[in-house]
Every structure is written in C-alpha cells, then in structure tokens.
Amino acid sequence: MSAPVRTSNVAEPRAGVHLVLYGRAWCHLCEDMRVALEPLAAAAGAHIETIDVDSDPALQARYDELVPVLVCDGVELCHYRLDEARVRAALRLGATAS
C-alpha cells in the first residue's frame, strides 16, 4: 500500500504571470516600483512588461497622473507605490514575516 499523497492549502506561485507596469522613462516613482517589483516577480516566475504611457495617446490619457500603474491579468493592483501585499496575493507568494 502506498503512502497517502499530502496536499497543501498553500497555493503555488503563479509562474508565467504577465505583469504590466505603465510608467514614464523619467519618472522616479516608476523606477522605484520596478525595482521593488523585480524580486517578487522573480520569486513567482512572472514576467514584467514595462510600457511608457507617453508612447501612446490613449495610454497617456488613461494613466497620465496615476503612473506608475501595475496591472496583472487586466486588474490594476496598485499605482504610485507598490502594494506589496496585493502583489504577493496576485502572484500567490504568501505574506512576508513581520
């Protein structure tokens, strides 16, 4: 008789997730968010696509004063500053120890 298979209630990280970071090349908040996001994305095996809102009038109109804006699967996770808890939840990384 084989041993029972153990299952966990903890979801696995969402590998292959596509994150879109809308920002501007000259925006220090955009750079700060990208730097803070990179280790989380790497831990989950997620891909970050950075899009300059100034390259498209429609994006500029939509996100102008909100940048940086982080989107995952069409859902806006945060803007201005990284919401680490929300990003961790979206990537299924779990909470950090306090």
N, C-alpha and C positions, 0 to 999 in steps of 0.2 A: 504494500500500500504506500503510495507516495505522500509526501508531506503536503499539507494544505498550502495553497498559494495565498500569501498575505497581500492584502490591498491596503492602500493608504488613502486617507481622506484629503491629503495634500495634493493639489493639482500640480502637474508637471509644468515647468515654464513653457511658454508658447513659442517654441522655436520657429523661425521663419516669419515672424510677425513683421509687418511693414509699418514703420513709424514715419510720419511726415512732419518735418519741422519747418514751418513757414517763418521766414525772417528776412533780415536785410544784411548785406555784406558789412556794413559799417556799424551795426547795432551791437553794443556791448552786452545787452541783456540776452540777445540771440546767441552770442558766443558762450556766455555763462551757462545758458540752458543746454547747449550742445555738449559742453564739457561735462556737466553734471549727468546728462543722459547717457553718455557713451558707456560707462561701466555697467549701468543697468541693462542697456541693450545687449552688450557683450555677454552678460550673465544669462540672458534669456535666449541668445542666439538670434536676436532681432536685427533687422536692417533699418538704418536711419537714412531717409532721403531728405536732403535739405533743399528747399525751394525759396528763391529770392522773390518776394512778393512784388518787387519793383520791376520784374521781368514781364509781368502780365497785368494789364489794367484791371481786369476782373478780380485778380487776387489782391491787388493793391486796394481796390475799393472794399473788398470783403474784410481784409485783415489789417488795414493801414495802421491804426493806432493800437492794435492788440498785440503786435508782434513782440516776442516770439509766441507762436501758437503751435502746440504739439497735438497731432491728430493720430489716432490709432483706429483702424477699421472704420473710418468715417466719423468717429466720435472724438470731439475735442476734449482732450484730457486736461489741458491747462494752458494758460497764457501768462505773459510777463515773467513768471518764475516757475521753476519745475515743482510740480506737486508730486513729490517722491512716492507718497503713499498711494496716490491714484495710479501712477505709472506702474508701481510694483503690482498692484491689483490687476491692472490690464495685462501685464506680462506674466502674471501668476508666479511672482517671485517670492511672495510672502513678505511679512513685515520685518523690519530690522530690529535688532535688540536695542532696548533703551538703556 
